[in-house]
């Protein structure tokens, strides 16, 4: 959305500021942040699951104990079991979410590696081409030697046995109209 101040024309605001230069260190920092976030998500989900498990395990100590039918004496045990199960479930969920961040980080690192390899290959190709161009500019091309001409000798054709002796008539390709077909299906 473009808002113009009074007294300014559209032409004054149509210029776009130059884009920031490409810096691979920014992508490396981004990948590092994604990897740290993956670890944080995994630990955070495990802690959150543990806290939730403590609340669920504490139900026998509350007025809701009639829902479970577990005596209040088992309250501490249910809190511990609830916390352990909550941590386990939270860790599994967090690991699944952290995996996405790790994949994004690896993708960014892989793209940087591709960019570096392509840049070095292009730089090497340009240097090789420049060296070849300099070498060609220094030396004039020598004329290519012409090979001597030799007579063309056609090899003798090998004699192959013929399928039918020469002079015999060629067998018919299709049956003659006065002969009956070999099968009823062929008369169709």
TIVO-2410 file (N, C-alpha, C; in nm, 3 decimals):
# residues 188
REC num residu      c1      c2      c3 atome chaine
REC   1      X   0.086  -0.117   0.000     N      A
REC   1      X   0.000   0.000   0.000    CA      A
REC   1      X   0.090   0.123   0.000     C      A
REC   2      X   0.069   0.212  -0.094     N      A
REC   2      X   0.154   0.330  -0.106    CA      A
REC   2      X   0.076   0.453  -0.059     C      A
REC   3      X   0.135   0.522   0.036     N      A
REC   3      X   0.075   0.645   0.086    CA      A
REC   3      X   0.165   0.759   0.042     C      A
REC   4      X   0.106   0.858  -0.022     N      A
REC   4      X   0.182   0.971  -0.072    CA      A
REC   4      X   0.156   1.092   0.017     C      A
REC   5      X   0.263   1.162   0.045     N      A
REC   5      X   0.247   1.286   0.120    CA      A
REC   5      X   0.208   1.395   0.022     C      A
REC   6      X   0.147   1.499   0.072     N      A
REC   6      X   0.108   1.609  -0.014    CA      A
REC   6      X   0.231   1.674  -0.074     C      A
REC   7      X   0.226   1.703  -0.201     N      A
REC   7      X   0.337   1.770  -0.267    CA      A
REC   7      X   0.436   1.673  -0.330     C      A
REC   8      X   0.423   1.543  -0.308     N      A
REC   8      X   0.513   1.445  -0.367    CA      A
REC   8      X   0.440   1.372  -0.477     C      A
REC   9      X   0.510   1.342  -0.582     N      A
REC   9      X   0.448   1.269  -0.692    CA      A
REC   9      X   0.479   1.120  -0.678     C      A
REC  10      X   0.412   1.042  -0.761     N      A
REC  10      X   0.433   0.898  -0.761    CA      A
REC  10      X   0.575   0.867  -0.807     C      A
REC  11      X   0.630   0.944  -0.896     N      A
REC  11      X   0.765   0.921  -0.949    CA      A
REC  11      X   0.869   0.931  -0.838     C      A
REC  12      X   0.844   1.016  -0.736     N      A
REC  12      X   0.939   1.030  -0.627    CA      A
REC  12      X   0.949   0.901  -0.545     C      A
REC  13      X   0.841   0.823  -0.539     N      A
REC  13      X   0.837   0.704  -0.454    CA      A
REC  13      X   0.848   0.574  -0.532     C      A
REC  14      X   0.867   0.582  -0.662     N      A
REC  14      X   0.869   0.459  -0.742    CA      A
REC  14      X   1.005   0.388  -0.737     C      A
REC  15      X   1.110   0.457  -0.692     N      A
REC  15      X   1.241   0.394  -0.685    CA      A
REC  15      X   1.243   0.297  -0.567     C      A
REC  16      X   1.304   0.182  -0.589     N      A
REC  16      X   1.313   0.080  -0.486    CA      A
REC  16      X   1.454   0.084  -0.430     C      A
REC  17      X   1.464   0.073  -0.300     N      A
REC  17      X   1.596   0.072  -0.236    CA      A
REC  17      X   1.671  -0.052  -0.280     C      A
REC  18      X   1.803  -0.041  -0.298     N      A
REC  18      X   1.879  -0.158  -0.341    CA      A
REC  18      X   1.871  -0.269  -0.237     C      A
REC  19      X   1.863  -0.391  -0.286     N      A
REC  19      X   1.853  -0.506  -0.196    CA      A
REC  19      X   1.985  -0.529  -0.124     C      A
REC  20      X   1.975  -0.583  -0.007     N      A
REC  20      X   2.094  -0.613   0.070    CA      A
REC  20      X   2.173  -0.721  -0.003     C      A
REC  21      X   2.304  -0.715   0.007     N      A
REC  21      X   2.390  -0.811  -0.060    CA      A
REC  21      X   2.373  -0.951  -0.003     C      A
REC  22      X   2.403  -1.049  -0.083     N      A
REC  22      X   2.394  -1.189  -0.042    CA      A
REC  22      X   2.506  -1.220   0.057     C      A
REC  23      X   2.469  -1.277   0.169     N      A
REC  23      X   2.568  -1.313   0.270    CA      A
REC  23      X   2.539  -1.454   0.319     C      A
REC  24      X   2.624  -1.552   0.285     N      A
REC  24      X   2.598  -1.690   0.328    CA      A
REC  24      X   2.604  -1.708   0.479     C      A
REC  25      X   2.671  -1.616   0.550     N      A
REC  25      X   2.678  -1.629   0.696    CA      A
REC  25      X   2.541  -1.613   0.760     C      A
REC  26      X   2.454  -1.537   0.695     N      A
REC  26      X   2.317  -1.521   0.748    CA      A
REC  26      X   2.245  -1.654   0.742     C      A
REC  27      X   2.261  -1.727   0.631     N      A
REC  27      X   2.195  -1.857   0.618    CA      A
REC  27      X   2.255  -1.956   0.718     C      A
REC  28      X   2.386  -1.949   0.741     N      A
REC  28      X   2.448  -2.037   0.840    CA      A
REC  28      X   2.394  -2.007   0.980     C      A
REC  29      X   2.378  -1.878   1.012     N      A
REC  29      X   2.319  -1.841   1.142    CA      A
REC  29      X   2.176  -1.890   1.153     C      A
REC  30      X   2.101  -1.879   1.042     N      A
REC  30      X   1.963  -1.926   1.040    CA      A
REC  30      X   1.959  -2.077   1.067     C      A
REC  31      X   2.049  -2.152   1.003     N      A
REC  31      X   2.054  -2.297   1.024    CA      A
REC  31      X   2.089  -2.329   1.169     C      A
REC  32      X   2.184  -2.254   1.228     N      A
REC  32      X   2.219  -2.276   1.368    CA      A
REC  32      X   2.099  -2.247   1.460     C      A
REC  33      X   2.025  -2.141   1.429     N      A
REC  33      X   1.907  -2.109   1.509    CA      A
REC  33      X   1.802  -2.219   1.497     C      A
REC  34      X   1.785  -2.275   1.377     N      A
REC  34      X   1.689  -2.384   1.360    CA      A
REC  34      X   1.731  -2.507   1.440     C      A
REC  35      X   1.860  -2.537   1.444     N      A
REC  35      X   1.906  -2.652   1.521    CA      A
REC  35      X   1.887  -2.629   1.671     C      A
REC  36      X   1.914  -2.506   1.717     N      A
REC  36      X   1.889  -2.475   1.859    CA      A
REC  36      X   1.741  -2.482   1.890     C      A
REC  37      X   1.659  -2.434   1.798     N      A
REC  37      X   1.514  -2.438   1.819    CA      A
REC  37      X   1.465  -2.582   1.825     C      A
REC  38      X   1.523  -2.669   1.745     N      A
REC  38      X   1.485  -2.810   1.748    CA      A
REC  38      X   1.511  -2.869   1.887     C      A
REC  39      X   1.628  -2.838   1.943     N      A
REC  39      X   1.659  -2.889   2.077    CA      A
REC  39      X   1.565  -2.830   2.181     C      A
REC  40      X   1.537  -2.701   2.168     N      A
REC  40      X   1.448  -2.633   2.262    CA      A
REC  40      X   1.307  -2.690   2.255     C      A
REC  41      X   1.259  -2.717   2.135     N      A
REC  41      X   1.123  -2.771   2.119    CA      A
REC  41      X   1.114  -2.909   2.183     C      A
REC  42      X   1.216  -2.992   2.162     N      A
REC  42      X   1.214  -3.127   2.218    CA      A
REC  42      X   1.211  -3.121   2.371     C      A
REC  43      X   1.299  -3.040   2.429     N      A
REC  43      X   1.304  -3.029   2.576    CA      A
REC  43      X   1.177  -2.963   2.629     C      A
REC  44      X   1.130  -2.859   2.560     N      A
REC  44      X   1.009  -2.791   2.605    CA      A
REC  44      X   0.887  -2.881   2.603     C      A
REC  45      X   0.873  -2.962   2.501     N      A
REC  45      X   0.760  -3.055   2.496    CA      A
REC  45      X   0.771  -3.160   2.605     C      A
REC  46      X   0.892  -3.207   2.634     N      A
REC  46      X   0.910  -3.305   2.742    CA      A
REC  46      X   0.874  -3.243   2.877     C      A
REC  47      X   0.916  -3.119   2.900     N      A
REC  47      X   0.883  -3.052   3.027    CA      A
REC  47      X   0.732  -3.028   3.036     C      A
REC  48      X   0.673  -2.981   2.927     N      A
REC  48      X   0.528  -2.959   2.926    CA      A
REC  48      X   0.452  -3.088   2.948     C      A
REC  49      X   0.498  -3.196   2.885     N      A
REC  49      X   0.433  -3.326   2.906    CA      A
REC  49      X   0.447  -3.372   3.050     C      A
REC  50      X   0.564  -3.348   3.109     N      A
REC  50      X   0.584  -3.384   3.250    CA      A
REC  50      X   0.492  -3.308   3.341     C      A
REC  51      X   0.476  -3.178   3.316     N      A
REC  51      X   0.386  -3.096   3.400    CA      A
REC  51      X   0.242  -3.144   3.384     C      A
REC  52      X   0.202  -3.173   3.261     N      A
REC  52      X   0.067  -3.223   3.238    CA      A
REC  52      X   0.049  -3.358   3.308     C      A
REC  53      X   0.152  -3.443   3.301     N      A
REC  53      X   0.145  -3.573   3.367    CA      A
REC  53      X   0.133  -3.561   3.518     C      A
REC  54      X   0.198  -3.460   3.577     N      A
REC  54      X   0.186  -3.437   3.721    CA      A
REC  54      X   0.042  -3.399   3.755     C      A
REC  55      X  -0.017  -3.312   3.675     N      A
REC  55      X  -0.156  -3.273   3.702    CA      A
REC  55      X  -0.251  -3.392   3.688     C      A
REC  56      X  -0.230  -3.474   3.586     N      A
REC  56      X  -0.317  -3.590   3.568    CA      A
REC  56      X  -0.293  -3.690   3.682     C      A
REC  57      X  -0.166  -3.708   3.720     N      A
REC  57      X  -0.135  -3.801   3.830    CA      A
REC  57      X  -0.184  -3.754   3.965     C      A
REC  58      X  -0.209  -3.626   3.980     N      A
REC  58      X  -0.255  -3.570   4.108    CA      A
REC  58      X  -0.406  -3.581   4.125     C      A
REC  59      X  -0.476  -3.634   4.028     N      A
REC  59      X  -0.622  -3.644   4.037    CA      A
REC  59      X  -0.667  -3.720   4.162     C      A
REC  60      X  -0.598  -3.830   4.203     N      A
REC  60      X  -0.645  -3.899   4.325    CA      A
REC  60      X  -0.636  -3.813   4.452     C      A
REC  61      X  -0.560  -3.706   4.451     N      A
REC  61      X  -0.549  -3.619   4.567    CA      A
REC  61      X  -0.651  -3.506   4.566     C      A
REC  62      X  -0.732  -3.498   4.463     N      A
REC  62      X  -0.831  -3.392   4.450    CA      A
REC  62      X  -0.970  -3.449   4.472     C      A
REC  63      X  -1.071  -3.363   4.475     N      A
REC  63      X  -1.208  -3.414   4.489    CA      A
REC  63      X  -1.252  -3.500   4.369     C      A
REC  64      X  -1.175  -3.502   4.261     N      A
REC  64      X  -1.210  -3.584   4.145    CA      A
REC  64      X  -1.165  -3.730   4.160     C      A
REC  65      X  -1.116  -3.768   4.282     N      A
REC  65      X  -1.065  -3.904   4.301    CA      A
REC  65      X  -1.173  -4.009   4.278     C      A
REC  66      X  -1.299  -3.969   4.287     N      A
REC  66      X  -1.407  -4.066   4.262    CA      A
REC  66      X  -1.411  -4.108   4.115     C      A
REC  67      X  -1.351  -4.026   4.025     N      A
REC  67      X  -1.347  -4.060   3.883    CA      A
REC  67      X  -1.257  -4.181   3.860     C      A
REC  68      X  -1.145  -4.187   3.928     N      A
REC  68      X  -1.049  -4.295   3.909    CA      A
REC  68      X  -1.073  -4.412   4.004     C      A
REC  69      X  -1.120  -4.382   4.120     N      A
REC  69      X  -1.139  -4.489   4.219    CA      A
REC  69      X  -1.009  -4.536   4.281     C      A
REC  70      X  -0.903  -4.453   4.268     N      A
REC  70      X  -0.774  -4.487   4.328    CA      A
REC  70      X  -0.767  -4.421   4.465     C      A
REC  71      X  -0.727  -4.494   4.568     N      A
REC  71      X  -0.720  -4.433   4.701    CA      A
REC  71      X  -0.616  -4.320   4.705     C      A
REC  72      X  -0.634  -4.228   4.795     N      A
REC  72      X  -0.545  -4.112   4.807    CA      A
REC  72      X  -0.405  -4.154   4.848     C      A
REC  73      X  -0.388  -4.270   4.909     N      A
REC  73      X  -0.256  -4.317   4.949    CA      A
REC  73      X  -0.165  -4.344   4.829     C      A
REC  74      X  -0.222  -4.367   4.713     N      A
REC  74      X  -0.144  -4.389   4.592    CA      A
REC  74      X  -0.119  -4.258   4.515     C      A
REC  75      X  -0.157  -4.148   4.575     N      A
REC  75      X  -0.146  -4.019   4.506    CA      A
REC  75      X  -0.005  -3.984   4.463     C      A
REC  76      X   0.093  -4.007   4.551     N      A
REC  76      X   0.232  -3.975   4.517    CA      A
REC  76      X   0.279  -4.064   4.403     C      A
REC  77      X   0.243  -4.191   4.408     N      A
REC  77      X   0.283  -4.284   4.303    CA      A
REC  77      X   0.219  -4.245   4.169     C      A
REC  78      X   0.094  -4.205   4.171     N      A
REC  78      X   0.029  -4.165   4.046    CA      A
REC  78      X   0.089  -4.036   3.992     C      A
REC  79      X   0.132  -3.947   4.081     N      A
REC  79      X   0.198  -3.824   4.036    CA      A
REC  79      X   0.329  -3.859   3.965     C      A
REC  80      X   0.408  -3.950   4.026     N      A
REC  80      X   0.536  -3.987   3.965    CA      A
REC  80      X   0.514  -4.059   3.832     C      A
REC  81      X   0.421  -4.154   3.830     N      A
REC  81      X   0.393  -4.226   3.705    CA      A
REC  81      X   0.339  -4.130   3.601     C      A
REC  82      X   0.251  -4.040   3.641     N      A
REC  82      X   0.197  -3.942   3.547    CA      A
REC  82      X   0.305  -3.852   3.491     C      A
REC  83      X   0.398  -3.810   3.577     N      A
REC  83      X   0.508  -3.725   3.530    CA      A
REC  83      X   0.596  -3.800   3.432     C      A
REC  84      X   0.630  -3.925   3.464     N      A
REC  84      X   0.716  -4.004   3.374    CA      A
REC  84      X   0.649  -4.029   3.239     C      A
REC  85      X   0.521  -4.067   3.244     N      A
REC  85      X   0.449  -4.090   3.118    CA      A
REC  85      X   0.435  -3.958   3.041     C      A
REC  86      X   0.408  -3.850   3.110     N      A
REC  86      X   0.397  -3.720   3.045    CA      A
REC  86      X   0.528  -3.676   2.981     C      A
REC  87      X   0.640  -3.699   3.049     N      A
REC  87      X   0.771  -3.665   2.992    CA      A
REC  87      X   0.797  -3.748   2.868     C      A
REC  88      X   0.765  -3.877   2.875     N      A
REC  88      X   0.787  -3.964   2.760    CA      A
REC  88      X   0.702  -3.921   2.639     C      A
REC  89      X   0.576  -3.897   2.662     N      A
REC  89      X   0.488  -3.854   2.552    CA      A
REC  89      X   0.531  -3.717   2.500     C      A
REC  90      X   0.564  -3.626   2.590     N      A
REC  90      X   0.610  -3.494   2.547    CA      A
REC  90      X   0.740  -3.501   2.467     C      A
REC  91      X   0.831  -3.590   2.508     N      A
REC  91      X   0.957  -3.605   2.436    CA      A
REC  91      X   0.932  -3.658   2.294     C      A
REC  92      X   0.843  -3.756   2.283     N      A
REC  92      X   0.814  -3.813   2.150    CA      A
REC  92      X   0.750  -3.708   2.060     C      A
REC  93      X   0.656  -3.634   2.112     N      A
REC  93      X   0.593  -3.527   2.033    CA      A
REC  93      X   0.695  -3.420   1.998     C      A
REC  94      X   0.777  -3.381   2.094     N      A
REC  94      X   0.879  -3.279   2.071    CA      A
REC  94      X   0.983  -3.325   1.969     C      A
REC  95      X   1.019  -3.452   1.973     N      A
REC  95      X   1.116  -3.504   1.876    CA      A
REC  95      X   1.059  -3.498   1.734     C      A
REC  96      X   0.931  -3.527   1.720     N      A
REC  96      X   0.868  -3.515   1.587    CA      A
REC  96      X   0.869  -3.372   1.536     C      A
REC  97      X   0.840  -3.279   1.624     N      A
REC  97      X   0.841  -3.138   1.581    CA      A
REC  97      X   0.984  -3.088   1.559     C      A
REC  98      X   1.076  -3.133   1.641     N      A
REC  98      X   1.215  -3.091   1.626    CA      A
REC  98      X   1.273  -3.143   1.496     C      A
REC  99      X   1.226  -3.259   1.451     N      A
REC  99      X   1.276  -3.316   1.326    CA      A
REC  99      X   1.250  -3.221   1.209     C      A
REC 100      X   1.136  -3.155   1.209     N      A
REC 100      X   1.105  -3.060   1.101    CA      A
REC 100      X   1.207  -2.946   1.098     C      A
REC 101      X   1.242  -2.895   1.216     N      A
REC 101      X   1.340  -2.787   1.221    CA      A
REC 101      X   1.478  -2.836   1.176     C      A
REC 102      X   1.513  -2.958   1.213     N      A
REC 102      X   1.642  -3.012   1.168    CA      A
REC 102      X   1.646  -3.029   1.016     C      A
REC 103      X   1.535  -3.072   0.958     N      A
REC 103      X   1.529  -3.087   0.812    CA      A
REC 103      X   1.545  -2.951   0.745     C      A
REC 104      X   1.479  -2.848   0.798     N      A
REC 104      X   1.494  -2.714   0.741    CA      A
REC 104      X   1.639  -2.666   0.752     C      A
REC 105      X   1.702  -2.692   0.865     N      A
REC 105      X   1.842  -2.650   0.884    CA      A
REC 105      X   1.933  -2.725   0.787     C      A
REC 106      X   1.914  -2.855   0.773     N      A
REC 106      X   1.995  -2.933   0.681    CA      A
REC 106      X   1.973  -2.888   0.537     C      A
REC 107      X   1.850  -2.853   0.503     N      A
REC 107      X   1.821  -2.804   0.368    CA      A
REC 107      X   1.895  -2.673   0.341     C      A
REC 108      X   1.895  -2.583   0.438     N      A
REC 108      X   1.966  -2.456   0.420    CA      A
REC 108      X   2.117  -2.479   0.407     C      A
REC 109      X   2.172  -2.569   0.489     N      A
REC 109      X   2.315  -2.599   0.482    CA      A
REC 109      X   2.348  -2.664   0.348     C      A
REC 110      X   2.262  -2.754   0.303     N      A
REC 110      X   2.284  -2.822   0.174    CA      A
REC 110      X   2.281  -2.722   0.059     C      A
REC 111      X   2.188  -2.627   0.063     N      A
REC 111      X   2.182  -2.525  -0.041    CA      A
REC 111      X   2.308  -2.439  -0.041     C      A
REC 112      X   2.360  -2.407   0.076     N      A
REC 112      X   2.485  -2.332   0.084    CA      A
REC 112      X   2.600  -2.411   0.023     C      A
REC 113      X   2.605  -2.540   0.052     N      A
REC 113      X   2.712  -2.624  -0.003    CA      A
REC 113      X   2.701  -2.632  -0.155     C      A
REC 114      X   2.581  -2.644  -0.206     N      A
REC 114      X   2.562  -2.645  -0.352    CA      A
REC 114      X   2.610  -2.512  -0.411     C      A
REC 115      X   2.572  -2.402  -0.349     N      A
REC 115      X   2.612  -2.270  -0.398    CA      A
REC 115      X   2.764  -2.257  -0.399     C      A
REC 116      X   2.830  -2.306  -0.293     N      A
REC 116      X   2.976  -2.296  -0.287    CA      A
REC 116      X   3.042  -2.381  -0.396     C      A
REC 117      X   2.991  -2.501  -0.416     N      A
REC 117      X   3.050  -2.589  -0.518    CA      A
REC 117      X   3.029  -2.534  -0.658     C      A
REC 118      X   2.908  -2.481  -0.683     N      A
REC 118      X   2.881  -2.424  -0.815    CA      A
REC 118      X   2.968  -2.301  -0.837     C      A
REC 119      X   2.981  -2.217  -0.735     N      A
REC 119      X   3.064  -2.097  -0.749    CA      A
REC 119      X   3.209  -2.134  -0.777     C      A
REC 120      X   3.262  -2.234  -0.706     N      A
REC 120      X   3.401  -2.272  -0.731    CA      A
REC 120      X   3.417  -2.336  -0.868     C      A
REC 121      X   3.318  -2.414  -0.912     N      A
REC 121      X   3.326  -2.475  -1.046    CA      A
REC 121      X   3.320  -2.369  -1.155     C      A
REC 122      X   3.234  -2.269  -1.136     N      A
REC 122      X   3.224  -2.161  -1.235    CA      A
REC 122      X   3.354  -2.080  -1.236     C      A
REC 123      X   3.408  -2.049  -1.119     N      A
REC 123      X   3.533  -1.974  -1.113    CA      A
REC 123      X   3.646  -2.052  -1.179     C      A
REC 124      X   3.651  -2.182  -1.157     N      A
REC 124      X   3.754  -2.266  -1.219    CA      A
REC 124      X   3.735  -2.270  -1.371     C      A
REC 125      X   3.611  -2.281  -1.417     N      A
REC 125      X   3.585  -2.283  -1.561    CA      A
REC 125      X   3.621  -2.150  -1.626     C      A
REC 126      X   3.591  -2.039  -1.559     N      A
REC 126      X   3.625  -1.908  -1.613    CA      A
REC 126      X   3.777  -1.891  -1.618     C      A
REC 127      X   3.846  -1.936  -1.515     N      A
REC 127      X   3.992  -1.925  -1.515    CA      A
REC 127      X   4.053  -2.011  -1.625     C      A
REC 128      X   4.001  -2.130  -1.645     N      A
REC 128      X   4.050  -2.217  -1.752    CA      A
REC 128      X   4.024  -2.156  -1.888     C      A
REC 129      X   3.905  -2.101  -1.908     N      A
REC 129      X   3.872  -2.038  -2.036    CA      A
REC 129      X   3.959  -1.916  -2.060     C      A
REC 130      X   3.985  -1.838  -1.956     N      A
REC 130      X   4.069  -1.720  -1.972    CA      A
REC 130      X   4.212  -1.762  -2.006     C      A
REC 131      X   4.261  -1.868  -1.943     N      A
REC 131      X   4.396  -1.916  -1.973    CA      A
REC 131      X   4.404  -1.967  -2.117     C      A
REC 132      X   4.302  -2.037  -2.160     N      A
REC 132      X   4.301  -2.087  -2.299    CA      A
REC 132      X   4.291  -1.971  -2.397     C      A
REC 133      X   4.211  -1.871  -2.366     N      A
REC 133      X   4.198  -1.755  -2.455    CA      A
REC 133      X   4.331  -1.680  -2.463     C      A
REC 134      X   4.401  -1.667  -2.351     N      A
REC 134      X   4.530  -1.599  -2.352    CA      A
REC 134      X   4.632  -1.679  -2.433     C      A
REC 135      X   4.626  -1.810  -2.422     N      A
REC 135      X   4.718  -1.895  -2.496    CA      A
REC 135      X   4.689  -1.886  -2.646     C      A
REC 136      X   4.563  -1.884  -2.684     N      A
REC 136      X   4.526  -1.874  -2.825    CA      A
REC 136      X   4.566  -1.738  -2.880     C      A
REC 137      X   4.553  -1.633  -2.799     N      A
REC 137      X   4.589  -1.499  -2.844    CA      A
REC 137      X   4.740  -1.487  -2.867     C      A
REC 138      X   4.819  -1.560  -2.788     N      A
REC 138      X   4.964  -1.555  -2.803    CA      A
REC 138      X   5.013  -1.631  -2.925     C      A
REC 139      X   4.954  -1.743  -2.956     N      A
REC 139      X   4.999  -1.827  -3.067    CA      A
REC 139      X   4.895  -1.825  -3.179     C      A
REC 140      X   4.939  -1.792  -3.301     N      A
REC 140      X   4.843  -1.803  -3.410    CA      A
REC 140      X   4.819  -1.951  -3.440     C      A
REC 141      X   4.701  -1.985  -3.479     N      A
REC 141      X   4.673  -2.126  -3.504    CA      A
REC 141      X   4.750  -2.177  -3.626     C      A
REC 142      X   4.811  -2.292  -3.611     N      A
REC 142      X   4.885  -2.354  -3.720    CA      A
REC 142      X   4.785  -2.424  -3.812     C      A
REC 143      X   4.811  -2.419  -3.946     N      A
REC 143      X   4.717  -2.487  -4.034    CA      A
REC 143      X   4.722  -2.637  -4.009     C      A
REC 144      X   4.607  -2.698  -4.017     N      A
REC 144      X   4.598  -2.842  -3.994    CA      A
REC 144      X   4.661  -2.915  -4.113     C      A
REC 145      X   4.743  -3.016  -4.088     N      A
REC 145      X   4.804  -3.089  -4.198    CA      A
REC 145      X   4.698  -3.169  -4.274     C      A
REC 146      X   4.714  -3.172  -4.405     N      A
REC 146      X   4.619  -3.244  -4.489    CA      A
REC 146      X   4.671  -3.387  -4.505     C      A
REC 147      X   4.590  -3.486  -4.475     N      A
REC 147      X   4.637  -3.623  -4.491    CA      A
REC 147      X   4.651  -3.657  -4.639     C      A
REC 148      X   4.746  -3.742  -4.674     N      A
REC 148      X   4.761  -3.779  -4.816    CA      A
REC 148      X   4.641  -3.860  -4.863     C      A
REC 149      X   4.607  -3.839  -4.991     N      A
REC 149      X   4.495  -3.911  -5.048    CA      A
REC 149      X   4.539  -4.051  -5.087     C      A
REC 150      X   4.451  -4.145  -5.066     N      A
REC 150      X   4.481  -4.282  -5.106    CA      A
REC 150      X   4.369  -4.332  -5.196     C      A
REC 151      X   4.399  -4.425  -5.285     N      A
REC 151      X   4.294  -4.473  -5.374    CA      A
REC 151      X   4.191  -4.553  -5.295     C      A
REC 152      X   4.066  -4.544  -5.341     N      A
REC 152      X   3.957  -4.617  -5.278    CA      A
REC 152      X   3.951  -4.755  -5.341     C      A
REC 153      X   3.966  -4.854  -5.261     N      A
REC 153      X   3.958  -4.992  -5.311    CA      A
REC 153      X   3.836  -5.055  -5.247     C      A
REC 154      X   3.747  -5.101  -5.332     N      A
REC 154      X   3.625  -5.162  -5.282    CA      A
REC 154      X   3.653  -5.309  -5.254     C      A
REC 155      X   3.624  -5.356  -5.134     N      A
REC 155      X   3.651  -5.497  -5.104    CA      A
REC 155      X   3.557  -5.588  -5.183     C      A
REC 156      X   3.604  -5.708  -5.210     N      A
REC 156      X   3.522  -5.804  -5.284    CA      A
REC 156      X   3.405  -5.845  -5.196     C      A
REC 157      X   3.290  -5.859  -5.260     N      A
REC 157      X   3.170  -5.896  -5.186    CA      A
REC 157      X   3.177  -6.043  -5.151     C      A
REC 158      X   3.150  -6.075  -5.027     N      A
REC 158      X   3.154  -6.216  -4.990    CA      A
REC 158      X   3.039  -6.292  -5.055     C      A
REC 159      X   3.066  -6.413  -5.091     N      A
REC 159      X   2.960  -6.495  -5.151    CA      A
REC 159      X   2.887  -6.566  -5.040     C      A
REC 160      X   2.760  -6.546  -5.037     N      A
REC 160      X   2.677  -6.608  -4.934    CA      A
REC 160      X   2.591  -6.714  -5.001     C      A
REC 161      X   2.561  -6.820  -4.933     N      A
REC 161      X   2.472  -6.919  -4.993    CA      A
REC 161      X   2.333  -6.860  -5.008     C      A
REC 162      X   2.272  -6.883  -5.119     N      A
REC 162      X   2.139  -6.831  -5.145    CA      A
REC 162      X   2.035  -6.926  -5.090     C      A
REC 163      X   1.921  -6.874  -5.056     N      A
REC 163      X   1.814  -6.958  -5.002    CA      A
REC 163      X   1.751  -7.043  -5.113     C      A
REC 164      X   1.749  -6.992  -5.231     N      A
REC 164      X   1.697  -7.070  -5.344    CA      A
REC 164      X   1.798  -7.059  -5.457     C      A
REC 165      X   1.811  -7.160  -5.535     N      A
REC 165      X   1.906  -7.154  -5.646    CA      A
REC 165      X   1.864  -7.049  -5.747     C      A
REC 166      X   1.961  -6.986  -5.813     N      A
REC 166      X   1.924  -6.885  -5.912    CA      A
REC 166      X   1.849  -6.948  -6.028     C      A
REC 167      X   1.753  -6.873  -6.079     N      A
REC 167      X   1.676  -6.917  -6.194    CA      A
REC 167      X   1.545  -6.984  -6.155     C      A
REC 168      X   1.526  -7.026  -6.031     N      A
REC 168      X   1.399  -7.088  -5.993    CA      A
REC 168      X   1.298  -6.978  -5.965     C      A
REC 169      X   1.169  -7.009  -5.989     N      A
REC 169      X   1.066  -6.905  -5.966    CA      A
REC 169      X   1.052  -6.874  -5.817     C      A
REC 170      X   1.013  -6.753  -5.791     N      A
REC 170      X   0.990  -6.706  -5.654    CA      A
REC 170      X   0.859  -6.767  -5.605     C      A
REC 171      X   0.854  -6.821  -5.483     N      A
REC 171      X   0.727  -6.877  -5.433    CA      A
REC 171      X   0.625  -6.765  -5.411     C      A
REC 172      X   0.496  -6.797  -5.423     N      A
REC 172      X   0.392  -6.693  -5.404    CA      A
REC 172      X   0.387  -6.648  -5.259     C      A
REC 173      X   0.362  -6.520  -5.241     N      A
REC 173      X   0.355  -6.463  -5.108    CA      A
REC 173      X   0.221  -6.494  -5.043     C      A
REC 174      X   0.115  -6.489  -5.119     N      A
REC 174      X  -0.017  -6.520  -5.066    CA      A
REC 174      X  -0.078  -6.632  -5.150     C      A
REC 175      X  -0.176  -6.704  -5.097     N      A
REC 175      X  -0.236  -6.813  -5.174    CA      A
REC 175      X  -0.303  -6.759  -5.301     C      A
REC 176      X  -0.302  -6.843  -5.402     N      A
REC 176      X  -0.368  -6.805  -5.527    CA      A
REC 176      X  -0.519  -6.802  -5.506     C      A
REC 177      X  -0.589  -6.722  -5.580     N      A
REC 177      X  -0.733  -6.711  -5.558    CA      A
REC 177      X  -0.806  -6.843  -5.583     C      A
REC 178      X  -0.752  -6.931  -5.665     N      A
REC 178      X  -0.824  -7.055  -5.692    CA      A
REC 178      X  -0.798  -7.162  -5.585     C      A
REC 179      X  -0.702  -7.140  -5.491     N      A
REC 179      X  -0.677  -7.236  -5.385    CA      A
REC 179      X  -0.762  -7.201  -5.263     C      A
REC 180      X  -0.813  -7.302  -5.191     N      A
REC 180      X  -0.892  -7.273  -5.070    CA      A
REC 180      X  -0.799  -7.230  -4.956     C      A
REC 181      X  -0.848  -7.151  -4.863     N      A
REC 181      X  -0.764  -7.108  -4.749    CA      A
REC 181      X  -0.732  -7.228  -4.660     C      A
REC 182      X  -0.622  -7.213  -4.580     N      A
REC 182      X  -0.578  -7.322  -4.494    CA      A
REC 182      X  -0.669  -7.341  -4.373     C      A
REC 183      X  -0.732  -7.235  -4.325     N      A
REC 183      X  -0.821  -7.247  -4.209    CA      A
REC 183      X  -0.947  -7.166  -4.234     C      A
REC 184      X  -1.055  -7.200  -4.167     N      A
REC 184      X  -1.180  -7.126  -4.187    CA      A
REC 184      X  -1.167  -6.980  -4.141     C      A
REC 185      X  -1.080  -6.956  -4.042     N      A
REC 185      X  -1.065  -6.818  -3.991    CA      A
REC 185      X  -0.998  -6.729  -4.094     C      A
REC 186      X  -0.915  -6.785  -4.182     N      A
REC 186      X  -0.845  -6.706  -4.282    CA      A
REC 186      X  -0.936  -6.660  -4.394     C      A
REC 187      X  -1.054  -6.720  -4.408     N      A
REC 187      X  -1.143  -6.681  -4.517    CA      A
REC 187      X  -1.229  -6.562  -4.480     C      A
REC 188      X  -1.216  -6.508  -4.358     N      A
REC 188      X  -1.297  -6.401  -4.304    CA      A
REC 188      X  -1.306  -6.285  -4.381     C      A
***
